[in-house]
């Protein structure tokens, strides 16, 4: 690593670079959308260090996991793994433990650098910058080159300044995201709320129209919920609703959109899913709730919790929200009238 002198030329260069950092910082803090903030940070850091590639992963301490949110200059194979656990003793673990900027000028001389993906990618030099806010690491900024490099102390110092701006921007973006989520999610289950459901439906129908793909709605209602509340109390009933929400999140795909529609009613949007596939999903949900909805409750809770479900598909069962909602609602109550704890679809209602 080279050492800068205090010559007038170097001082002038440092002043120019610091002015550049201020300009970069203004770009970094110009957005409140988290992924846009992270992409701005990455491009700014790459420009500051003259690096052709890099990525930013956010750290989830609760699960000891990193999740990839921004990348540039890297192959699809390298970035295909967008979430990974931190391995004790590994390079990432070392960076998180030490909490300091980490530099490798030539990975060929570093015995610890043995990640098969990174080796296959041809990474020969790297900088890893822990992104710390109030002494808590919120993520790691990685900068990569495909040739050995030396880095000046001045440039690394400037990168540290940029990282400070970056962590403040990440915190602001996360606060903005949390505030936004409060407006569109249900406070008890954490699922999208009724108001957000209508917006999501409009978005997904527009997407389905453009792509010519189906969109399915799955509406469910907890059976005998009033009786359950009267028997075991509202705290137990609330816990059941929370657990139903968790089961929906775990059973559905990441692209699916589960919502608490109101009271003990839930609804899920299943993009690019026809009726046959939606019925399979609905059955998995029904079975999961029947088996697990009372977990964590006292042993005195002996009544099972089940759901009745109605399923309809756009566009074959209707093209507007009002028509589809009336249909799945009527199907749901037909399921209840036929004995509860079952899935009902349009063909059965004919």
LOTORTI-289687 format. One record per atom (N, C-alpha, C): residue in one letter; x, y, z. Coordinates in steps of 0.001 Angstrom, whole numbers, plus 524288, in hexadecimal, padded with zeros to 5 digits. Layout:
AXYZ/...
***
This chain:
X803567FB5F80000/X800008000080000/X80377804CF80000/X80273808757FC79/X805DB80CFB7FBFC/X804B3810FC8002A/X808B18145D8014F/X808268186480554/X8086881DB3802C3/X804B282129803F0/X8049B82656801A6/X8083D829FE8049D/X80A8182DB8801EE/X80DAE831BE80473/X80A6E8369C80517/X80CA283A6D807BC/X809D883F5180895/X80B318436880497/X80CAF841F17FFF5/X80E21845A97FBDF/X80961848D97FA3C/X80A4784DA57F829/X805EB850E07F662/X8027A84E137F260/X804F084AFB7EEF9/X801EC8482E7EB09/X7FE1B8445C7ED8E/X800238418E7F187/X7FCC583DC67F421/X7F8778406F7F73D/X7F9CB844DD7F9BF/X7F5DB847BF7FCB6/X7F194849B17F912/X7F32C84BAF7F48D/X7EF6184D987F0C3/X7EBEB849207EEC8/X7EE648449E7EDD5/X7EB61840147EC14/X7E77C83E5C7F041/X7E92C83E747F533/X7E5C083CE57F975/X7E1148408F7F9E0/X7E210845B47F941/X7DDC4849787F97C/X7D9DD8487E7F518/X7DBEC847857F064/X7D870846637EC03/X7D53C841767ED14/X7D7D783D907EF3E/X7D5288389F7F054/X7D0FB8394E7F483/X7D23183C737F885/X7CE5F83D597FCAB/X7C99C840417FAA4/X7CA8A843F47F70B/X7C61F8469F7F496/X7C2D1842B47F189/X7C59883F197EF00/X7C2CE83B007EC28/X7BF968379F7EFCA/X7C1C0836617F467/X7BEF3833387F83C/X7B9FB835FE7F9FB/X7BA4483B1F7FAD1/X7B5A683E177FC5E/X7B17783DC27F826/X7B31783E3F7F330/X7AF6283DC77EEDC/X7ACFC838507EEBA/X7B043834697EF8B/X7AE6E82F037EFA3/X7AA9682E387F418/X7ABD4830687F8A8/X7A87182FD87FD37/X7A30C832227FC28/X7A2E9836717F950/X79DE3838D17F7FD/X79A9A835287F4A8/X79D2C832567F11F/X79A6582E847EDED/X7987682A047F14E/X79BCE828367F4D0/X79A90823BA7F821/X795C9824C67FB83/X7955A829977FD8C/X7910D82AD380127/X78C4D82D057FE50/X78C4E82CD47F91C/X7882582F577F61D/X7833582C0D7F5AA/X7834E827377F777/X77EC3823CB7F701/X77D80821517FC44/X7788681FD97FCF0/X776ED81D19801AB/X7755B8177580074/X775AF815E57FB7D/X774818107D7FA15/X7796380D357FAF5/X77901809487FE4D/X77D9D8067E80032/X780FD804557FBCC/X77EBC801787F81D/X781F47FF137F406/X78473803307F07C/X781B5807897EFA5/X7840380BC77EC93/X7888D80E3F7EF85/X787E980EF97F4A1/X78C22811077F7EE/X790E680D857F794/X7900D808687F802/X7946A804B77F7FC/X79734804A47F2B6/X7943C804F87EE76/X796AE8050C7E94F/X799D880A127E899/X797CB80E7E7EA8A/X79AB5813717EA56/X79FCD8130A7ED68/X79F7C810BE7F208/X7A41E810117F54E/X7A83780CCF7F26D/X7A673808887F01C/X7AA16804FE7ED7C/X7ACDB807AE7E8EE/X7A9D480A327E58D/X7AC4080CC97E113/X7B000811167E2D5/X7AE8F813EF7E6EE/X7B1EC8181C7E8DF/X7B701815E97EB0D/X7B6A8811A27EDEE/X7BB5480F367F02C/X7BED980CFE7EBE7/X7BC8C80A957E7ED/X7BF9E808847E394/X7C28480CE87E0C5/X7BFD68115A7E011/X7C256815CD7DD7A/X7C6BA8180C7E0D2/X7C5D58185C7E5E4/X7C9C881A827E96E/X7CECE817557E946/X7CE46812227E924/X7D2D880EBB7E955/X7D48E80CD97E3F2/X7D1AD80E397DFD3/X7D30880C667DA9E/X7D2AA806847DA17/X7CEB0804327DC84/X7CDFB7FE857DC69/X7C9AF7FD167D88B/X7CA587F8E47D58C/X7C68A7F78A7D17D/X7C1DA7F4647D35D/X7C1F77F2937D82F/X7BDBF7EF2B7D9FD/X7BCEE7EFE17DFDA/X7B8677EE337E1A4/X7B7667EE887E73F/X7B1DE7ECE57E88F/X7B0C17ECD77ED96/X7AB897EB507EF6C/X7AAAF7ED6C7F4E8/X7A5CC7EDA17F66E/X7A4657EF0C7FBC9/X7A0987EAF67FDD4/X7A1E47E8D680260/X79E767E517804FE/X79CFF7E74980A53/X798047E6F480BAA/X7963C7E8B9810C4/X796677E4288149A/X797B47E56D8197B/X7987B7E17281D8B/X793AF7E11E82105/X791A77DC60821A1/X78D447DB6582520/X78F5F7D864829D9/X7906E7DB5182DF9/X793097D90A8328B/X78FD47D4AC83502/X78AB17D54583515/X787487D1658378C/X788167CBFC83545/X788E77CBC283019/X7898B7C6BA82D6B/X78F2E7C5B182BDC/X792B87C95782D26/X7982D7C90282B99/X798997C807825B8/X795B37CB3A822B6/X7957D7CAA081D10/X796B27CFC581A53/X798C67CF4981599/X7997D7D3C581228/X795D97D31C80D7A/X793917D76880BB1/X790317D73E80713/X792237DB3E8031E/X792CF7D97F7FE43/X794E87DCC97FA20/X790C07E09B7F839/X792167E5B47F81B/X78E527E9AF7F67B/X7902C7ECEC7F1DB/X7953C7ED1E7F0D8/X797477F0327EC70/X79C387ED957EA73/X79CF87EDBD7E551/X7A1C97EB8E7E319/X7A2BE7EDF47DDC8/X7A7A07EDB17DC07/X7A9217EFAF7D6DC/X7AE377ED137D533/X7AEAA7EBE87D032/X7B37E7E9DE7CE0D/X7B4A37E4367CF4F/X7B0E77E1607D170/X7B1B07DBED7D2FC/X7AE3A7D8577CFBF/X7AFCC7D3717CF2F/X7ACED7CFC47CBE9/X7A7D57CE1D7CE89/X7A4367CC257CB4F/X79F387CA487CD64/X7A0067C5B07D114/X7A3CA7C2577CFDD/X7A4E37BDE87D350/X7A68F7BFC77D8B0/X7A9C27C3E17D8CF/X7ABD87C5C47DDC1/X7A79A7C8317E123/X7A3DA7CAF17DEBE/X79FE27CDB47E1CB/X79AD17CA9D7E254/X79AB37C5CD7E040/X795E07C2B97E072/X794647C13A7E606/X798437C0C57E969/X797147BF947EEE5/X7963D7C4CC7F1AB/X791457C6327F285/X790267CB617F4A7/X78F897CB807FA92/X790467C7057FD12/X78FF27C6D1802CF/X793807C277804BF/X796967C38A808C8/X79A097BF7A80AD0/X79B2D7C06E8109A/X79C117BC2481350/X79D4D7BC5D818E2/X7A31A7BD8A8199E/X7A44B7C03781DD2/X7A9BA7C17F81F19/X7AC2F7BCBD821B6/X7B0637BABF81F5D/X7B30B7B62A82180/X7B7377B7D582565/X7B70A7B57C829F1/X7BAEF7B6A982DF9/X7C0697B58682BEB/X7C3EB7B95782C7A/X7C94C7B8B782AC3/X7CA3E7BA4C82529/X7C60C7BB5A82232/X7C6A87BCEC81CC1/X7C81C7C2A981C43/X7C91E7C4508177C/X7CAB87C9B181682/X7C6897CD9081839/X7C1A37CC78816DC/X7BD677D0018185C/X7BCE67D05B81E44/X7BD677CBEB820E8/X7BD2B7CBE1826A2/X7C1827CF41828EC/X7C6147CEEB8269E/X7CA887D2098286A/X7C9737D7DE827B9/X7C7497D95082346/X7C6157DED082237/X7C2097E0DE82618/X7BDFE7DDAD82718/X7B9ED7DF4682ABB/X7BBFF7DFA48304F/X7BF5E7DC06831C3/X7C1857DBFE8370E/X7C51A7E0A7837FC/X7C8857E1BF8343D/X7CC547E5F2834F0/X7C9E27EB4F833F0/X7C61E7EB8883076/X7C36C7F06C82F71/X7C6C97F4A082D03/X7CAF47F30B82A61/X7CE937F6C882806/X7CF177F5D182229/X7D0997F9EE81F59/X7D1877F972819C6/X7D5957F52F818C5/X7D4737F1CA814F7/X7D7BA7ED3F813EB/X7D97D7ED6D80E3C/X7DE9C7ECF880D61/X7E0D17ED8E80828/X7E41E7E8C9806BF/X7E34A7E6BE80209/X7E6A97E2AB7FFE3/X7E8957E4A17FA97/X7EDA77E5C07FA3C/X7EFBF7E7E87F55F/X7F0D97E3BB7F14F/X7F1AC7DEDF7F316/X7F2717DA857EF6A/X7F07B7D5897F202/X7EBFB7D3B47F03F/X7E9B27CEFE7F29F/X7ED197CA357F1AB/X7F0797CA6D7EDA9/X7F3F87C60A7EC9E/X7F7E37C52D7F0F0/X7F8E87C9477F408/X7FC957C8D87F866/X7F9D77C8097FDA0/X7F49A7C79F7FD85/X7F1987C72E80262/X7EFA27C19780300/X7F1FA7BEB380698/X7F0917B93380753/X7EAE77B88480902/X7E8C57BC7B80BD1/X7E3717BC0B80DD3/X7DF587BCEA8098A/X7E1137BEF380511/X7DD607C026800E1/X7DC767BB357FDAF/X7D87E7B83B7FF3C/X7D7967B32E7FCAD/X7D1DF7B2427FB5E/X7CEBF7B67F7FB28/X7C9477B5F37F9A4/X7C8FE7B4477F3EA/X7C6D17AFA07F2CB/X7C6D57ADA87ED67/X7C43B7B15E7E985/X7BFE77B3DB7EB22/X7BD347B7727E7A0/X7C09C7BC297E64D/X7C32A7BE537EA4D/X7C6767C2E77E970/X7CB3F7C1887E62B/X7CD5F7BCE97E70F/X7D1E37BB287E400/X7D0527BA6E7DE4F/X7CBC87B7E87DD77/X7C9E57B7077D828/X7C8A17BC317D56F/X7C6FF7C0117D866/X7C5B17C5347D632/X7CA9A7C8157D466/X7CF157C6677D66C/X7D3F87C8E97D4E7/X7D5457CDC57D800/X7D3227CE417DCB0/X7D4337D2D27DFFC/X7D9CB7D27E7E201/X7DCE67D68D7E0EE/X7E25E7D68F7E280/X7E39F7DABF7E69A/X7E02E7DE737E752/X7E0EC7E2477EB8F/X7DB8D7E4047ED69/X7DB477E57B7F262/X7D6337E6F57F473/X7D6BF7EA9E7F91C/X7D2977ED837F9ED/X7D1FB7F0BF7FE96/X7CCB07EF66800E7/X7CC827EE6D805F1/X7C7957ED73808AF/X7C6EE7F1A580CDF/X7C2967F46A80CA4/X7C19F7F8BE8103F/X7BCCF7F77D81385/X7BD827F6758189C/X7B8E77F5C581BFD/X7B5E67FAEF81C4F/X7B0DB7FAAE81B60/X7AD937FF5581BAF/X7AB3B7FF7D82124/X7AD418030E82454/X7ABC780342829DB/X7A89B8082282AFC/X7A44F8076582DDF/X7A13680BCF82FB6/X7A0A180B448359F/X7A2A880F2B8386E/X7A29880F1783E31/X7A4E8809F28403A/X7A9758089F83E17/X7AC83803FB83FA6/X7A9EC7FED083E38/X7A5A37FF0483B6E/X7A30F7FA2E839BE/X7A3E97F97F833E6/X7A5CE7F4E78325B/X7A6BD7F3E882CD3/X7A19A7F29482A1F/X7A0467F5AE82623/X79B647F4E08234F/X79C4B7F23781E0F/X7A1307F1DF81C58/X7A2547EF618175F/X7A81C7EF9C81618/X7A9787ED9081194/X7AEE77EDAB80FC2/X7AEF57EF7A80A0F/X7B25F7F333808F3/X7B35D7F4F88039E/X7B83D7F22B801A6/X7B7BC7EF627FD5B/X7BC247ECA77FAFC/X7BD927EF5E7F5DD/X7C29D7F0697F514/X7C4967F25D7F015/X7C8897EE757EDFE/X7C8267ED2F7E8F9/X7CB5F7E90B7E6B7/X7CE1D7EACB7E1C2/X7D2BD7E8907E0E7/X7D56C7E92E7DBEE/X7D7667E3D47DA4D/X7D8727E34B7D539/X7DA077DE407D316/X7DFE37DE207D1F8/X7E2987E1D57D467/X7E8517E2087D41F/X7EA487E3E67D96A/X7EF0D7E25D7DB04/X7F13E7E4587DFE7/X7F1857EA537DFC4/X7F0B47ECC47E457/X7F0B37F2717E4A8/X7F37F7F43B7E994/X7F5607F9097E97A/X7F70A7FBAA7EE48/X7F3658004D7EF04/X7F25E8019D7F3F2/X7EE9E805BC7F528/X7F138809CF7F89B/X7F08D80EB67F736/X7F2E9812E27FA4E/X7EFCF813C27FF4D/X7F298815578035F/X7F01C8167780860/X7EC0881ACD807B9/X7ED3581E9F80464/X7E9A2822F9803A4/X7E46F8210E80169/X7E4C081DBD7FD63/X7DFF681BC37FB05/X7DCD38186B7FED9/X7DF968153E801E5/X7DCDD811FD805BE/X7DA4E81557809F5/X7DCE58199E80B64/X7DA9C81D3F80F24/X7D5A581FAB80CF2/X7D5CB82118807FA/X7D1308235980576/X7CCBD81F618052B/X7CE2681A7F80438/X7CA398166280421/X7C79B815E180973/X7CAB98167B80D9F/X7C88B8164B812E7/X7C4A081AAC813D0/X7C5CD81F58811C5/X7C229823BF81245/X7BD1A8228E80F5A/X7BDB28208380A99/X7B91581F168078E/X7B5CE81B0480A6C/X7B8668173D80CE0/X7B5978132680FBD/X7B2698157181433/X7B46E8199A816B2/X7B18181C2381AED/X7AC7E81E96818D8/X7ACDE8215081465/X7A82F8236D811E9/X7A47681F0081071/X7A6BB81AC480E8E/X7A3968165D80CB8/X7A04B8140781112/X7A2AD8133F815A0/X79FC4810C9819E5/X79B588144A81BD0/X79C388196081BD1/X797FC81CF481D4D/X7939281CA281958/X794F081C398145D/X790F981BD38103E/X78DEA816BB810BE/X790A28127A811F0/X78E0480D6C812A6/X78A2D80DB98172F/X78BD78102281B80/X7886B810988200A/X7839A813DD81EBD/X784608183281BED/X77FF281B7D81A66/X77C3781881816D1/X77E6B8159381317/X77B2B812A080F6D/X7782080E5B81242/X77AA180BD88160B/X777ED807C281902/X7738B80A1881C50/X7747C80EAA81E97/X7706F8114B8219F/X76BD4812B881E1B/X76D11814B38196E/X76902815FC815A2/X765E98112281426/X768AE80CC58134E/X7661D807E3811DC/X76292805F881644/X7647C8065381B21/X7615E804A081F9F/X75C6F807EC8201F/X75CEE80D0F81F42/X7586B8108A81F8A/X7547F80F3F81B40/X7568E80E3E8168F/X7532280CD48122F/X7503E807BB81340/X75310803FA81591/X750A07FEED816AE/X74C487FF5F81AB9/X74CF2802FD81E74/X748DB803BE8225B/X743B08053E81FCE/X744078081F81B84/X73F4C809EF818E1/X73CBC805B081595/X73FC0801B58140F/X73D8E7FDD781069/X73D5F7F84E812B0/X73EDE7F79F81792/X73EBB7F26B819DF/X73B317F23D81EAC/X7397C7ED9881FD3/X7362B7ECA78245B/X739887EC5282944/X738157EF3A82D41/X73B4D7EF84831F6/X73BD37EA6A834E3/X737ED7E6F183490/X738217E20E83782/X73B467DDDE834B2/X73A2F7DD0082FBD/X73C9E7D8A582CEA/X741637DA33829BB/X741F37DF4482888/X7463E7E1008253C/X745487E02181F6E/X740C07DDF381E0A/X73F607DD488188E/X73D727E28381655/X73D127E2DA81125/X73AB97E77480ECA/X735197E810810BE/X7334B7ECF28112A/X72DFE7EDE4812FE/X72A277EE5880E71/X7252B7EF2080FC4/X720FB7EF5A80BDB/X721FD7F3A4807D9/X7237C7F838809C0/X724717FCA78063B/X728CA7FB6380257/X72CFA7F90380440/X731567F7C1800CB/X72FE47F3797FCEE/X72C6F7EFF87FE9F/X72ACE7EBBD7FB25/X728917EDD97F605/X7253C7F1D47F64F/X722D77F3EB7F191/X726F07F6337EDE6/X72AF97F8AA7F019/X72F297FACC7ECDF/X732647F66A7EA69/X733787F2667ED78/X736727EDF47EB71/X733747EB2C7E723/X72E467EAB87E7E3/X72B177E8247E3E2/X72B697EB187DEB8/X72ACD7F0467DEF5/X72B057F3717DA33/X730437F2C07D771/X734747F2A27DA7D/X739A57F1F47D838/X73A407EC9D7D5AD/X7386F7E8847D85F/X7392B7E3357D667/X735A17E20B7D1C3/X730F07E4577D1A3/X72D847E3A07CD15/X72FF27E63A7C84F/X7321D7EAE37C918/X734B37ED917C4C1/X739357EA4C7C2A2/X73C237E7E97C627/X740817E4967C491/X73E8B7DFB37C1BE/X73A487DD677C3BC/X7381B7D8B77C152/X736087D9E37BBDB/X733AD7DE907BB2D/X731C47E0207B604/X7363E7E0917B21C/X73A7E7E2F87B3D6/X73EF27E3B77B052/X7417A7DE8F7AECC/X741DC7DB077B296/X744AA7D61D7B1A4/X741287D1B97AFB2/X73BF17D2767B00E/X738557CE5F7AE6B/X738627C9AA7B200/X739977CA887B6F4/X739D57C63F7BABD/X735527C6A57BE9D/X733CA7C2427C10F/X72F7B7C2687C4D2/X731307C4AF7CA11/X72D597C6327CD28/X72E377C82B7D274/X729EF7C5D57D5DB/X72B597C31E7D9FB/X7276D7C0987DD49/X726C97C3507E284/X721FA7C3247E47A/X720B97C5347E9A5/X71F2C7C0B17ED2B/X7214F7C09C7F1D3/X71FFC7BCA87F5B3/X71E0F7BF857FA8D/X7190B7BEF97FBBE/X716D47C1918005A/X715757BD7580466/X716CD7BE878094C/X715BB7BAC280D75/X713927BD718124C/X7109F7BA8181537/X70E427BC7581A04/X70EF07B85481E40/X710AF7BA04822DA/X711787B64E82725/X70C287B45E82901/X70B7D7AF3F82924/X7067A7ACEE82AA8/X705717AD9E8307B/X700927AECE831DB/X6FECB7AF0B83756/X702377B29983AAE/X704027B6F783866/X707C27BA3B83B3F/X705447BCF783FE9/X7006D7BEA583F67/X6FDC97C13C843D3/X6FD527BD8184874/X6FBE87B8A58474A/X6FB807B4C184B75/X700DC7B3D984DFC/X705027B3AE84ACE/X70A517B2F284CDF/X70BBA7B7718508C/X70AA27BC3E84EDE/X70BBB7C0CF85231/X708A37C0A285742/X703A87BF3D856E2/X700517BF0985B88/X7022B7BAD785F54/X704467B69485D2F/X705F07B23186076/X70B4C7B328862F2/X70EFD7B51785FE8/X7146F7B561861AF/X716687BAEF86290/X7135D7BEC786107/X714F37C42E861E5/X7176F7C6A385D1A/X717267CBD185CD3/X7192D7CEA385843/X71F1D7CE388579C/X7223E7CE0685BD2/X727E37CD4D85AFB/X729237C84D85802/X726547C40E85952/X727287BF1F85683/X725667BFA8850D3/X7210E7C26D8500B/X71F367C34B84AB4/X723107C67884789/X7254C7CA80849F3/X729407CDA78473A/X72DF77CA58845C0/X72F8D7C6D58494E/X7340E7C38684829/X732F07BFE884391/X72E207BE0484331/X72CA57BAC983EB8/X72D307BDD8839A5/X72B627C2BD8399A/X72BC57C5F4834E4/X7317A7C6F983371/X734B37C7E983766/X73A487C8B28366B/X73CA67C3C9833F3/X73B417BF4583617/X73D637BA568341B/X73B747B93882E93/X736877BA6882D7D/X734857B9C882829/X737BA7BD1682461/X738E87C1EE825FC/X73C2F7C546822B5/X741857C2E7821BA/X743E77C0A4825CC/X749067BE2E82535/X748C17B97482191/X7449A7B66C82206/X743F17B1D881EA8/X743617B384818F3/X7407F7B7BD81809/X73FEB7B9BB812B2/X745327BB5481076/X7483E7BE2F8138A/X74D577BFF98119B/X750DF7BB5D8104F/X750C47B7598138F/X754367B2DE812C6/X7525B7AF5080E5D/X74D3F7AF1480D8D/X74B167AB7F809A6/X74B367ADD08042D/X74A577B2F4803C9/X74A177B5757FEAD/X74F877B6B67FC99/X74FD27B7C97F789/X754BA7B95E7F516/X755F07BF0C7F673/X75AD17C09C7F55F/X75C4A7C6027F663/X759347C9D07F307/X757AB7C8397EE58/X754CD7CBC27EADD/X74F067CC237EC3F/X74D0B7C8917EF6D/X7478E7C8B57F0FA/X746B27CD027F50A/X741D77CECE7F571/X740B67D3607F8A9/X73C447D2397FC7B/X73D8E7D05580131/X7397F7CF4780513/X737E57D446807F3/X732DE7D4C980908/X730C37D97580BA1/X72CE27D7CD80FDA/X72C887DAF4813F0/X728377DA52817A2/X723D17DDCB815AA/X71F947DB4D81405/X71B5E7DE2581170/X717DF7E0EE81565/X717A27DEBD81A18/X714777E11981E38/X712BC7DCF782211/X712D57DE3A82726/X711307DA6D82B10/X7143B7D56682A9C/X7115D7D11E829D7/X713EB7CC0282940/X7142A7CA508238F/X713857CE0081FF6/X713D77CCE181A60/X7192E7CE538182E/X71B3C7CAE9814D7/X720357CBCC81235/X71F6A7CAFC80C5F/X722AC7CD8880946/X722767CCD6803A3/X7280A7CCF480185/X7290F7C9F97FD6F/X72E487C9E27FB17/X72DD17CA547F539/X731457CD7D7F2EC/X731BB7CDEF7ED48/X736307CA707EB83/X7351C7C71B7E7A6/X739097C3747E5A7/X73A247C4B77DFF0/X73E297C7DC7DECF/X73F607C9467D965/X740FE7C4847D630/X73FBF7C4B57D126/X7413C7C09F7CD70/X73FB47BB337CF5C/X73B007BADE7D193/X739297B5ED7D3CF/X733AD7B4C67D1D4/X732FE7B05A7CF30/X72DD07AEEF7CD46/X72AB27AC457D19A/X725CD7AAF27D063/X7225B7A8C87D45B/X724757A3B37D69D/X7265A7A0477D34A/X7284C79B337D521/X72CBD79BE37D90A/X7307779F517D7C0/X734DF7A0437DB55/X7330A7A2FB7E049/X72F4A7A68E7DFBD/X72D557A96C7E44E/X72A907A5C27E81D/X727DD7A1E57E605/X7253679E237E96E/X7292A79AF27EC93/X72D7E799927EA2B/X73193796BD7ED06/X733C979A177F16B/X734AA79F207F03F/X736977A2BC7F43E/X732A57A3317F8A7/X72DB37A3DF7F744/X7299D7A4747FB37/X7295179FB37FEC4/X729F279B137FC85/X729D97964C7FFAE/X72E78796168036C/X73312797CF8019B/X737A0797DC80516/X736BA79B9F8099E/X7347A7A02280869/X733517A3F980C82/X72F5A7A1BF8105E/X72B2579F7A80E4A/X7271779D3B811AA/X72955799138154A/X72C8C795A58130F/X72EE37916F8161C/X732A1793A381A42/X735BC79782818C3/X7396D799D181C76/X736AD79C6482107/X7326479F1681FF6/X72F777A1AE8242D/X72CDE79DA7827B4/X72AA57999C82569/X728277957882880/X72C10792F582C43/X730EB7925E82A91/X734E778FC382DCB/X7378879363831B8/X73835798598304C/X73BC779B9883361/X739857A0A1835A7/X7349F7A1EF8348C/X7329D7A71583616/X7325B7A7E583BF5/X7322F7A3B883F16/X731D87A453844C6/X737177A37A84783/X73B577A3298447F/X7406C7A251846FB/X741B67A6FC84A7E/X7443B7A5C584ECD/X745C47A9E48526A/X7418B7AB658564B/X73CCC7A96785591/X7389A7AA9785943/X7389A7A69885DB5/X735E07A7E9861CF/X735B77A47D8666C/X7334379F3A86516/X7349D79B478682F/X7328B796018673F/X72CA4795D4867F4/X72A76799AC86AB3/X724CD799D486B88/X721D579B2786684/X724B279D218627E/X7223979E3B85D72/X721E97991E85A66/X71D5B796CF85A5C/X71CB2791AA857F1/X719A7791D6852D1/X716D17961B851E3/X713D97967A84D09/X7178B7976B8486D/X716D77948D8442C/X71A307957783F91/X718B779AA283CEE/X71C8379CD483A1F/X71B867A17F83707/X71BFF7A00E83147/X717FE7A13182E48/X718047A007828B3/X716417A4D88259F/X716CF7A48E82077/X714FC7A8CF81D1B/X711CB7A694818A0/X70E0D7A9AF816EA/X70B3A7A88F81217/X70D5E7AC3D80DF0/X70DF37AA3D80921/X710C17AD2C8051C/X70DB57AD4580001/X70D9B7B1DA7FD8D/X70B8D7B26E7F846/X70FE27B4037F498/X70FD27B1F47EFD5/X713F57B3087EC04/X711867B4AB7E6D2/X7138E7B8E47E484/X711DD7BA9F7DF59/X7169D7BC8D7DC59/X716127BCA47D72A/X71A887BE017D3DC/X719097C2157CFBE/X71C697C5EE7CF39/X71C007C9D27CB0E/X71EDB7C7B17C63A/X71CD77C82B7C190/X717F27CAD77C01B/X713487C7287BF80/X714057C2107C033/X70FD07BE6E7BEE3/X70B0B7BF0A7C267/X70BC97C0AA7C753/X7075F7C1387CAEB/X705997C6DF7CB86/X708277CA717C8E5/X706C77CFF47C94C/X70B827D3527C838/X70A7E7D8187C67B/X70ED77DB8D7C526/X70F367E05B7C8A5/X70B217E1697CBB3/X70B727E5E67CF43/X70B537E4007D4E3/X70D677E7267D84B/X70E147E5A37DDC1/X708E37E4707E061/X704E87E7A67DF66/X6FFD87E6DA7E1F4/X6FD897E1897E0A7/X6FDD87E00C7DBB5/X6FBC17DAFA7DA0B/X6FEAA7D67D7DCA5/X703D27D6CC7DCA0/X706F87D2927DEE2/X706447D2377E4C6/X705E77D6B27E763/X7052B7D69D7ED0C/X6FFE27D4457EE83/X6FBCE7D5B37EBA1/X6F6A97D36B7ECAF/X6F6C67CD847EBE8/X6F99D7CBDD7E7DE/X6F9E77C6477E6BB/X6FCCD7C3527EB02/X701987C50D7EC6A/X7048B7C2177F05E/X701D07C2467F5A2/X6FF217C6A87F6C4/X6FC417C7047FBB4/X6F7C97C3157FBCE/X6F4EA7C2AB7F773/X6F09B7BEE57F747/X6F2A67B94B7F775/X6F7157B8537F4EF/X6F9617B3167F50E/X6FB2E7B1A27FA81/X6FD6B7B56F7FD3D/X6FF2C7B48880295/X6FA8A7B2DA80604/X6F6377B59C80587/X6F1BC7B449808D7/X6EEF57AF518071C/X6EF747ADF780225/X6ED947A8C980082/X6F0E17A48980309/X6F6007A58880369/X6F9757A1CC8060F/X6F7D77A12F80BC1/X6F6677A58080E3F/X6F4AA7A537813B1/X6EF917A22181419/X6EBFA7A3358107E/X6E6ED7A08C810AD/X6E76179ABC80F93/X6EB8A7993980CC9/X6EC58793B780B83/X6EF60790CE80FC0/X6F07F7936981425/X6F2FF790B281881/X6F8017931B81A86/X6F9A97977E81838/X6FE6479A49819EB/X703647971E818DA/X707D179998819CC/X70CFB7972F81937/X70DAD794B0813D3/X70C48797B580FC9/X70CFD795BA80A7F/X70DA779A40806AC/X70F57798D4801FB/X7104979C987FDD1/X70BEE79C267F9D2/X709BF7A0967F843/X7057E7A0A07F471/X707157A4197EFE0/X705D77A2787EB0E/X707367A59B7E677/X702827A60A7E2D6/X703107A9337DEC3/X6FE9D7AAB97DB81/X6FBCB7A6067D924/X6FEAC7A2257D742/X6FC3A79DA57D4C1/X6F88F79ACD7D883/X6F9E079AD37DD91/X6F6917983D7E16B/X6F17E79B417E262/X6F1BC7A0727E13A/X6ED3A7A3B77E255/X6E95A7A3EA7DDDB/X6EAA17A1677D983/X6E7367A1B57D4F6/X6E25279E5A7D5B6/
***
